[in-house]
Amino acid sequence: MTKSDIILEKLSLMFPNAKVELSHQNHFELLIAVVLSAQTTDVSVNKVTKELFKKYPTPEALSKAELTDVEKLIQTIGLYRNKAKHIVKLSQALIEKHHGIVPATREELEALPGVGRKTTNVVLSNAFGIPALAVDTHVDRVSKRLGLAKQTDSVYDVEQKLMRKFPKSTWKDLHHQLIFFGRYHCLAKNPKCDVCPLYNLCVYKDKKKRDQ
Protein backbone atom coordinates (compact mmCIF):
# COMPACT_ATOMS: atom_id res chain seq x y z
CA MET A 1 0.00 0.00 0.00
CA THR A 2 1.16 3.51 -0.73
CA LYS A 3 1.30 6.22 1.91
CA SER A 4 -1.82 7.77 0.41
CA ASP A 5 -3.65 4.43 0.56
CA ILE A 6 -2.79 4.02 4.24
CA ILE A 7 -3.95 7.54 5.08
CA LEU A 8 -7.23 7.03 3.24
CA GLU A 9 -7.82 3.72 4.98
CA LYS A 10 -7.06 5.01 8.47
CA LEU A 11 -9.07 8.21 8.10
CA SER A 12 -12.03 6.30 6.70
CA LEU A 13 -11.98 4.03 9.74
CA MET A 14 -11.70 6.95 12.14
CA PHE A 15 -14.28 9.20 10.50
CA PRO A 16 -16.55 7.17 8.20
CA ASN A 17 -19.36 9.73 8.37
CA ALA A 18 -17.37 12.97 8.22
CA LYS A 19 -19.35 15.74 6.54
CA VAL A 20 -19.99 19.49 6.63
CA GLU A 21 -20.77 20.63 10.16
CA LEU A 22 -22.17 23.98 9.06
CA SER A 23 -25.96 23.93 9.43
CA HIS A 24 -27.74 24.57 6.13
CA GLN A 25 -30.88 23.60 4.26
CA ASN A 26 -29.97 24.61 0.71
CA HIS A 27 -27.14 25.85 -1.52
CA PHE A 28 -27.67 29.49 -0.58
CA GLU A 29 -27.43 28.78 3.16
CA LEU A 30 -24.32 26.64 2.62
CA LEU A 31 -22.63 29.41 0.64
CA ILE A 32 -23.41 32.06 3.26
CA ALA A 33 -22.34 29.78 6.12
CA VAL A 34 -18.99 28.99 4.48
CA VAL A 35 -18.29 32.70 3.89
CA LEU A 36 -19.05 33.38 7.55
CA SER A 37 -16.85 30.50 8.73
CA ALA A 38 -13.53 32.10 7.77
CA GLN A 39 -11.30 32.30 10.87
CA THR A 40 -14.27 31.27 13.01
CA THR A 41 -15.47 27.91 14.32
CA ASP A 42 -18.41 26.12 12.72
CA VAL A 43 -20.09 26.03 16.13
CA SER A 44 -19.99 29.83 16.32
CA VAL A 45 -21.33 30.17 12.79
CA ASN A 46 -24.21 27.77 13.44
CA LYS A 47 -25.29 29.88 16.41
CA VAL A 48 -25.64 33.04 14.33
CA THR A 49 -27.03 31.54 11.12
CA LYS A 50 -30.03 30.12 12.96
CA GLU A 51 -31.42 33.64 13.44
CA LEU A 52 -29.89 35.03 10.27
CA PHE A 53 -31.61 32.51 8.02
CA LYS A 54 -34.85 32.84 9.93
CA LYS A 55 -34.96 36.56 9.18
CA TYR A 56 -33.32 36.43 5.75
CA PRO A 57 -34.10 33.01 4.24
CA THR A 58 -33.44 33.86 0.58
CA PRO A 59 -30.94 35.82 -1.53
CA GLU A 60 -33.65 38.36 -2.27
CA ALA A 61 -34.39 38.95 1.41
CA LEU A 62 -30.73 39.25 2.39
CA SER A 63 -29.97 41.49 -0.59
CA LYS A 64 -32.38 44.08 0.83
CA ALA A 65 -31.19 43.81 4.44
CA GLU A 66 -29.91 46.77 6.41
CA LEU A 67 -26.20 46.27 6.99
CA THR A 68 -26.45 47.28 10.65
CA ASP A 69 -29.11 44.65 11.24
CA VAL A 70 -27.00 41.91 9.66
CA GLU A 71 -24.03 43.03 11.77
CA LYS A 72 -26.09 42.69 14.94
CA LEU A 73 -27.14 39.17 14.00
CA ILE A 74 -23.57 37.96 13.38
CA GLN A 75 -21.56 40.17 15.75
CA THR A 76 -20.38 37.27 17.90
CA ILE A 77 -18.17 35.86 15.12
CA GLY A 78 -14.82 37.16 13.95
CA LEU A 79 -14.58 39.83 11.26
CA TYR A 80 -18.34 40.27 11.44
CA ARG A 81 -18.44 43.75 9.88
CA ASN A 82 -16.62 42.70 6.73
CA LYS A 83 -18.58 39.46 6.57
CA ALA A 84 -21.88 41.34 6.86
CA LYS A 85 -20.89 43.49 3.87
CA HIS A 86 -19.83 40.44 1.90
CA ILE A 87 -23.00 38.41 2.40
CA VAL A 88 -25.30 41.34 1.58
CA LYS A 89 -23.33 42.18 -1.58
CA LEU A 90 -23.08 38.47 -2.41
CA SER A 91 -26.87 38.17 -2.20
CA GLN A 92 -27.30 41.23 -4.40
CA ALA A 93 -24.97 39.69 -6.98
CA LEU A 94 -26.95 36.44 -6.91
CA ILE A 95 -30.14 38.36 -7.68
CA GLU A 96 -28.62 40.64 -10.32
CA LYS A 97 -26.50 38.08 -12.16
CA HIS A 98 -27.84 34.61 -11.36
CA HIS A 99 -31.61 34.97 -10.85
CA GLY A 100 -31.13 34.23 -7.15
CA ILE A 101 -29.55 30.83 -7.81
CA VAL A 102 -26.12 29.82 -6.53
CA PRO A 103 -23.95 29.21 -9.63
CA ALA A 104 -22.22 25.88 -10.13
CA THR A 105 -18.97 26.96 -11.78
CA ARG A 106 -15.70 28.02 -10.20
CA GLU A 107 -15.46 31.20 -12.26
CA GLU A 108 -18.94 32.41 -11.29
CA LEU A 109 -18.57 31.51 -7.62
CA GLU A 110 -15.16 33.17 -7.24
CA ALA A 111 -16.56 36.33 -8.84
CA LEU A 112 -19.04 36.73 -5.98
CA PRO A 113 -18.16 39.18 -3.16
CA GLY A 114 -16.37 37.51 -0.27
CA VAL A 115 -16.01 34.16 -2.05
CA GLY A 116 -12.47 32.83 -2.42
CA ARG A 117 -11.03 29.55 -3.61
CA LYS A 118 -11.64 27.67 -0.35
CA THR A 119 -15.30 28.67 -0.17
CA THR A 120 -15.73 27.83 -3.84
CA ASN A 121 -14.24 24.37 -3.36
CA VAL A 122 -16.53 23.62 -0.42
CA VAL A 123 -19.62 24.70 -2.36
CA LEU A 124 -18.67 22.91 -5.58
CA SER A 125 -18.01 19.68 -3.72
CA ASN A 126 -20.85 19.66 -1.22
CA ALA A 127 -23.61 21.42 -3.13
CA PHE A 128 -22.96 20.17 -6.63
CA GLY A 129 -20.90 17.00 -6.26
CA ILE A 130 -18.07 18.48 -8.33
CA PRO A 131 -14.71 17.09 -7.14
CA ALA A 132 -12.76 19.75 -5.27
CA LEU A 133 -10.44 19.77 -2.26
CA ALA A 134 -10.78 22.79 0.00
CA VAL A 135 -7.79 23.51 2.25
CA ASP A 136 -8.59 25.19 5.55
CA THR A 137 -6.32 25.58 8.57
CA HIS A 138 -6.89 21.96 9.68
CA VAL A 139 -6.25 20.43 6.26
CA ASP A 140 -3.16 22.59 5.84
CA ARG A 141 -1.72 21.60 9.24
CA VAL A 142 -2.47 17.89 8.91
CA SER A 143 -1.15 17.67 5.35
CA LYS A 144 2.18 19.16 6.41
CA ARG A 145 2.47 17.00 9.53
CA LEU A 146 1.85 13.87 7.46
CA GLY A 147 4.46 14.89 4.94
CA LEU A 148 1.95 15.32 2.13
CA ALA A 149 3.19 18.89 1.68
CA LYS A 150 6.13 21.02 2.77
CA GLN A 151 5.97 23.41 5.71
CA THR A 152 6.68 26.28 3.34
CA ASP A 153 3.87 25.40 0.92
CA SER A 154 1.04 27.86 0.39
CA VAL A 155 -2.58 26.78 0.81
CA TYR A 156 -2.82 26.53 -2.98
CA ASP A 157 0.33 24.36 -3.11
CA VAL A 158 -1.16 22.02 -0.50
CA GLU A 159 -4.38 21.73 -2.47
CA GLN A 160 -2.54 20.88 -5.69
CA LYS A 161 -0.38 18.25 -3.98
CA LEU A 162 -3.36 16.57 -2.35
CA MET A 163 -5.15 16.48 -5.69
CA ARG A 164 -2.17 14.73 -7.25
CA LYS A 165 -1.72 12.23 -4.43
CA PHE A 166 -5.35 11.11 -4.00
CA PRO A 167 -7.96 9.88 -6.53
CA LYS A 168 -10.53 12.48 -7.55
CA SER A 169 -13.33 10.20 -6.31
CA THR A 170 -12.00 10.52 -2.75
CA TRP A 171 -11.62 14.31 -2.58
CA LYS A 172 -14.99 15.18 -1.04
CA ASP A 173 -14.78 12.64 1.80
CA LEU A 174 -11.05 13.16 2.29
CA HIS A 175 -11.56 16.90 2.74
CA HIS A 176 -13.97 16.31 5.61
CA GLN A 177 -11.89 13.49 7.11
CA LEU A 178 -8.76 15.65 7.16
CA ILE A 179 -10.75 18.43 8.83
CA PHE A 180 -12.13 16.05 11.46
CA PHE A 181 -8.66 14.58 12.00
CA GLY A 182 -7.27 18.06 12.58
CA ARG A 183 -10.22 19.33 14.59
CA TYR A 184 -10.62 16.36 16.93
CA HIS A 185 -7.37 14.40 16.87
CA CYS A 186 -4.28 16.10 15.38
CA LEU A 187 -4.86 19.33 17.27
CA ALA A 188 -2.75 22.44 16.73
CA LYS A 189 -1.74 22.18 20.39
CA ASN A 190 -1.50 18.88 22.25
CA PRO A 191 -2.15 16.51 19.32
CA LYS A 192 -3.19 13.01 20.39
CA CYS A 193 0.02 11.38 19.26
CA ASP A 194 -0.22 8.59 21.82
CA VAL A 195 -3.27 7.08 20.09
CA CYS A 196 -2.63 8.20 16.52
CA PRO A 197 -2.95 5.46 13.87
CA LEU A 198 -0.83 7.57 11.51
CA TYR A 199 2.00 8.11 14.01
CA ASN A 200 4.60 6.29 11.91
CA LEU A 201 3.81 8.41 8.86
CA CYS A 202 3.98 11.68 10.77
CA VAL A 203 6.95 13.96 10.13
CA TYR A 204 5.91 16.66 12.62
CA LYS A 205 9.09 17.70 14.42
CA ASP A 206 7.29 18.23 17.74
CA LYS A 207 5.25 15.05 17.77
CA LYS A 208 5.18 13.38 21.16
CA LYS A 209 7.43 10.40 21.63
CA ARG A 210 5.81 7.12 22.53
CA ASP A 211 6.82 3.51 22.98
CA GLN A 212 6.92 1.74 19.65
N, C-alpha and C positions, 0 to 999 in steps of 0.2 A: 504493500500500500504506500502511496505517496504521502507526503506531509499534509497536503490538502485533503486527501481522502480521510486521513486520521482525524483531522480537525472537524470535517463535516460529520463524521460518524459520532465523535464525542459530543459535539454541540447538539446534534439531533437527539441523542440520548438524554442530555441534560435539559434541553428545552424543546420538546417535540411540538409544543403548541404556541411557540413564541409568535406574537403578532403585535400590531400597533396598539399602544396603550392609551392613545389619545381618543377620548370619547367623540364619536361622530355618527351621524345617521345618513349622510350623503356626501357626495364629492365636494360640494361647497364647504360643508362643515369641516371636512378633513383638511382641505386647503387652508382655511382660516386657522385651524388648530395648529397645523405644522408651522405656519408663519409665526404664530404666537409662541411656539415652543423654543425658539432660538434662545440659547443661554438661560433657559428656565426649565424646571422639571415638568414632566407630563402631568404629575399630580397637581401642580400649581395651575397649569393650563386648564385641566378638567374642572377645577373649582370655578374658574371665571367664565368658561364657555357655557356652562349650564345656564347662567342668567343671560349671557350675551346672545345665545341662540334662541332663547325664549323670547327676547325682545326684538331681535333682528334675525329671523329665521331664513331669510332669502337674500340673494345679492341685491335685489331691488330695495329691500328694507334697509339693509346696511349702507347702501350707497347714498341714502338720504339722511343718514344719522348725523346728529350733532356730534362733532369731534369731542367736545367736553363730556358728553354723556358716555361715549365709548370709553374714554379715558377713565372715568369713574368705575365703569364695570370691570376694567382689566387692570386697575392700578396696583394690585398686589403682585403682579409679575414684573420681571425685569424689563427695562427699556419700554415701558408701557406707552409712553407718549409717541415715540416713533412707530411702535407697532399699531397704535390706534390710527395714525395717519395712513400707514400702509394698508390696513384692511379696509378702510373706507375707500381709499383710492383704488384698491384692487377690485372692490365690488363695483365701483363706478366703471372701471375698465371692462369688467365682465358684462355689464349691461350695454355699454356703448359698442363694444367690439365683438362680443360673443353671444349676444341674445340671452345673457344671464346663465350661460352654460359653461362649466369649467372645461377648457380646451384639453385635448388629449395629445398634444405634441410638445416636445421640448421647447421649440422656438417660441410658441405662443405662451407657454407657461412662464418661461424665463423673462418674457417681455412684460409680465404683470408686475405692478409695484410691490416691492418687498419680497419677491419670489426669486431665490437664487437656485443654484444647481442642486443643493441638498434637498430643498423643499420640492423641487421639480422631480427629483428621483423618487422621493417618497410617494408623491401623488401618482406618477406614472405607474409605479409598481403596484401600489395598493388599491388605487381607484380603477386603473385600466388594465392591469395585468401585463403591462409592458416591462420586460426585464430591465432593471436598473438597480444600482447598488449605492445607496446613500451612505455617506461617511459623516457621522457625527462625532462628538468627542469620545464616546465609548468605542466606536468602531476604529477610530484612529489610534487610540491607546492600545487596544487589544491587538490590532494588526501589527503594530510595532513591537509589542512584547513577544508576540509569537514568531517574530522574524519574517512576517509576510511583507513587511515594508521597512525602510530605513528610518531611523529617528529623525533624520533631516528632511524626509519626504513631506511635501505639501499634502493637503487633504485631497486634491485632485490626483496627485501621484499615487496615493494610497488606493483611491478608487480604481484607477487604471490597473494597478498591480493585482488587486483582488479580482477584477474582471478577467484578467489573463490566467489567473491561477485556479479559478473555479468555474464549472460549467454554468452557462447562462440560465439553465433551468433551476439552478440552486440559489440564484441571487436574492430573490425575494425573501425566502426563509432564512438564508444565511445572514442577511442584513439584520433581521430581528433577533436571530440567535446570538450574533456578535454583540448587539446592544444589550441583550439580557445577560450575557456572560460578563460584560463590562459593568453593568448596572448592579448585578446581584452577586457576582463572584470575583471577577478580576478588578476589584475596586481601585480607584486612583490611589487611595491610601489604605493600607492594611489589606492587600489582596489575600484571598484565601488559598495561599500556596500549599498549605498542609493537606488540603483535600482536592487539589486540582488535578483532573485527569489529563491535562495537557502540560503538566510540570516539565516533563523531559523535552518538550519542544520549545519551551519558553527560553528566550534569550535576554529577558529583563535583568539588568545588572543588579538590581536591588531585590530580586526575588528571595524569599525566605528559604534558608537552608532546611532540609529535612532528611530524615534517614531514608536511604534508598533501599 
